[in-house]
């Protein structure tokens, strides 16, 4: 299921199915899902802790490390999908809306090549 052939709708459906099969819905309050998301994000950050910037880019050349990082990224994404399911939020709309808001907040002519 590569990115260019998989929709968010399909991923959300699969996440909902996974949760339903295990009867985990009763544990999936927004609070618990956000807390789980934070924990998984911290586990993802741990893979890059104390690295210099150049070293963090080099991770892409290490298949074993990349696999472990991909697993943590998937955990983060799964919690986000589960949260969208519980809240009934259209994640695609939220992302597109936020990108539009950020485009206004950070116009290209003022921020190209700058972080401040």
C-alpha positions as CSV (number, residue, x, y, z in Angstrom):
1,X,0.0,0.0,0.0
2,X,2.3,2.8,-1.2
3,X,1.5,6.4,-0.3
4,X,0.5,7.3,-3.8
5,X,-2.1,4.6,-3.9
6,X,-3.5,4.7,-0.3
7,X,-6.0,7.2,0.9
8,X,-6.4,8.6,4.4
9,X,-9.9,7.2,4.3
10,X,-8.6,3.7,3.7
11,X,-6.0,4.1,6.6
12,X,-8.7,5.4,8.9
13,X,-11.0,2.5,8.0
14,X,-8.3,0.0,8.6
15,X,-7.4,1.6,11.9
16,X,-11.1,1.6,13.0
17,X,-11.3,-2.1,12.0
18,X,-8.2,-2.9,14.0
19,X,-9.6,-1.2,17.1
20,X,-13.0,-2.8,16.7
21,X,-11.6,-6.3,16.3
22,X,-9.9,-5.9,19.6
23,X,-12.7,-4.1,21.4
24,X,-10.4,-1.3,22.3
25,X,-12.9,1.5,21.5
26,X,-13.8,1.8,25.2
27,X,-10.2,2.7,26.0
28,X,-9.9,5.2,23.1
29,X,-11.0,8.5,24.7
30,X,-9.5,11.6,23.1
31,X,-7.4,12.1,26.2
32,X,-5.9,8.6,26.1
33,X,-5.3,8.8,22.4
34,X,-3.5,12.2,22.7
35,X,-1.4,10.8,25.6
36,X,-0.5,7.7,23.5
37,X,0.4,10.0,20.6
38,X,2.7,12.0,22.8
39,X,4.4,8.8,24.1
40,X,4.9,7.5,20.6
41,X,6.2,10.9,19.4
42,X,8.8,10.8,22.2
43,X,9.8,7.3,21.2
44,X,10.3,8.6,17.6
45,X,12.4,11.5,19.0
46,X,14.6,9.1,20.9
47,X,16.0,7.8,17.7
48,X,17.5,11.2,16.9
49,X,18.5,12.3,20.4
50,X,22.0,13.8,20.7
51,X,22.6,13.5,16.9
52,X,24.1,16.4,14.9
53,X,21.9,17.5,11.9
54,X,24.1,15.7,9.4
55,X,24.0,12.5,11.3
56,X,20.2,12.7,11.4
57,X,20.0,12.8,7.6
58,X,22.4,9.9,7.4
59,X,19.8,7.7,9.1
60,X,18.1,7.3,5.8
61,X,21.1,5.2,4.6
62,X,20.9,2.7,7.5
63,X,18.1,0.2,6.7
64,X,17.9,-1.2,10.2
65,X,17.6,2.2,11.8
66,X,15.2,3.3,9.2
67,X,12.9,0.3,9.8
68,X,12.8,1.1,13.6
69,X,12.1,4.8,12.9
70,X,9.4,3.8,10.4
71,X,7.7,1.6,13.1
72,X,7.6,4.6,15.4
73,X,6.3,6.9,12.7
74,X,3.6,4.4,12.0
75,X,2.7,4.3,15.7
76,X,2.3,8.1,15.7
77,X,0.2,8.0,12.5
78,X,-2.0,5.2,13.9
79,X,-2.8,7.2,17.1
80,X,-3.5,10.3,15.0
81,X,-5.9,8.2,12.7
82,X,-7.6,6.8,15.8
83,X,-8.0,10.3,17.3
84,X,-9.5,11.5,14.0
85,X,-11.9,8.5,14.1
86,X,-13.0,9.2,17.7
87,X,-13.5,12.9,17.1
88,X,-15.2,12.4,13.7
89,X,-12.7,14.9,12.3
90,X,-11.8,14.9,8.6
91,X,-8.0,14.9,8.8
92,X,-7.5,15.8,5.1
93,X,-9.6,18.9,5.6
94,X,-7.8,19.8,8.8
95,X,-4.4,19.5,7.0
96,X,-5.4,21.5,4.0
97,X,-7.0,24.2,6.2
98,X,-3.8,24.4,8.3
99,X,-1.6,24.6,5.2
100,X,-3.7,27.5,3.9
101,X,-3.5,29.2,7.3
102,X,0.3,28.8,7.4
103,X,0.7,30.1,3.9
104,X,-1.0,33.3,5.0
105,X,1.0,33.4,8.2
106,X,4.3,32.7,6.5
107,X,4.2,34.3,3.0
108,X,6.9,33.0,0.6
109,X,8.2,36.5,-0.1
110,X,9.0,37.1,3.6
111,X,10.0,33.6,4.7
112,X,11.7,31.8,1.8
113,X,14.9,30.3,3.2
114,X,14.3,31.7,6.7
115,X,12.9,30.2,9.8
116,X,12.2,33.5,11.6
